[in-house]
């Protein structure tokens, strides 16, 4: 076994731990966002997301590049055995995080009304105020996560994410339900739901700090002489600023997009603020589902940077390129089926999860956003690969180009009465497809060995296409068959209605739920079978993963 194998295994072992954590967090998130979308009105859901857009921009400005830079510097110091360098880098990073977190907190806490007015949604005031503490607590927590990830210790990050998600679920949903039942203003219900986020972030930060203190107590003293504070901060800034700017571009675009939607719906189409909030809420519900596939890229983006950086630190450039290629292939295996599934089952999924919303409108947008979700996955992973290979400026430039296109296309289309809110979904597809294509071209040219995109992407794409066709056919045929055979009959033998409208809605929902469940089950089997038959994942890929050789033997992959 080569000396590089432990590094590879630590990369994929870390990715596996984060993947497990992300799966749990996303399941909890679904149990939070989906019921929340049914507890809150569409308009209140728009208030919730308006505050979250502001929060997202501020935390990216405060923490977007520093965790990546910290992870990279810690990984490189560990690879060369510099214990004191690791500790000094971390201490200085925490100070920088806390300063930025305090500034961001004050912006949300002192100016909530002004921020809400700037977003053309005055009712988002309370939600912005309730989310202000989270933007401070997440800063030191992000430093702690970067510290552990730089040492390929992913369990603390995964557990802290679960703590954060559970608090959001339990406390957020409970507060929202209590406020709605009390008959209070719908905007306060949105604020109650989002207060759970602030509490969850605080408790997750406490847990991460406990992990750090425990590890520090058992750490052996180092003998190395760390770099000066000026050098460390200079390196952190050099790495973090381009990444932060690149990440902030998307968050800033989301804020501008949200403001443009509300402004164009009210000014160009002449509808009221409450009607615009309702349409925006429908759009936000589709965005919640569209963002799910991209969230499963977090383990790859978090692990690829320290793994490639460690390989490059010891001048093993071939290993860094191999990790990058395998990461892209893994992305394809995950992103294609998820995006195709949303595309072919957009309306049935909306009918299943959000039956009280405008199903036809939301279903149309979700199907289109399924295409965009694939591009987002490749964009996120490609950006991390380029950053790991020290191409930190290019992702920022490419992202800026795509986001400018999104705002222009969105502004034009949303103001068209025949398109209106659908323009938001269309502009999202244009933006991220352009970014992903440009990213992949740069990676093809930049990696130190030839990369075949046909080898990496063709088989997963073909398998996902066949899977999508089977899911679409099964769902459509089964829905019709259930009605035809009378399993979900709404009339008696004389043709007289036996159910009121509420009963019909429940029965129709059950029929749709069964069709969607069967279609997804068949799709999973078809996709998995085709992946094995076409050998879309190789033995070499699996050999880099924990227990990969055993998995390869079990699946008869040569």
Secondary structure, 3 states (H helix, E strand, C coil): CCCCHHHHHHHHHHHHHHHHHHHHHHHHHHHHHHHHHHHCCHHHHHHHHHHHHHHHHHHHHHHCCHHHHHHHHHHHHHHCCCHHHHHHHHHHHHHHHHHHHHHHHHHHHHCHHHHHHHCCCHHHHHHHHHHHHHHHHHHHHHHHHHHHHHCCCCHHHHHHHHHHHHHHHHHHHHHHHHHHHCCCCHHHHHHHHHHHHHHHHHHHHHHHHHHHHHHHHCCCCCCCCCCCHHHHHHHHHHHHHHHHHHHHHHHHHHHHHHHHHHHHHHHHCCCCHHHHHHHHHHHHHHHHHHCHHHHCCHHHHHHHHHHHHHHHHCCCHHHHHHHHHHHHHHHHHHHHHHHHHHHHCHHHHHHHHCCCCCHHHHHHHHHHHHHHHHHHHHHHHHHHHHHHCCCHHHHHHHHHHHHHHHHHHHHHHHCCCCCCCHHHHHHHHHHHHHHHHHHHHHHHHHCCCCCCHHHHHHHHHHHHHHHHHHHHHHHHHHHHHHHHCCCCCCECCCCCECCCHHHHHHHHHHHHHHHHHHHHHHHHHHHHHHHHHHCCCCHHHHHCCCCHHHHHHHCCCC
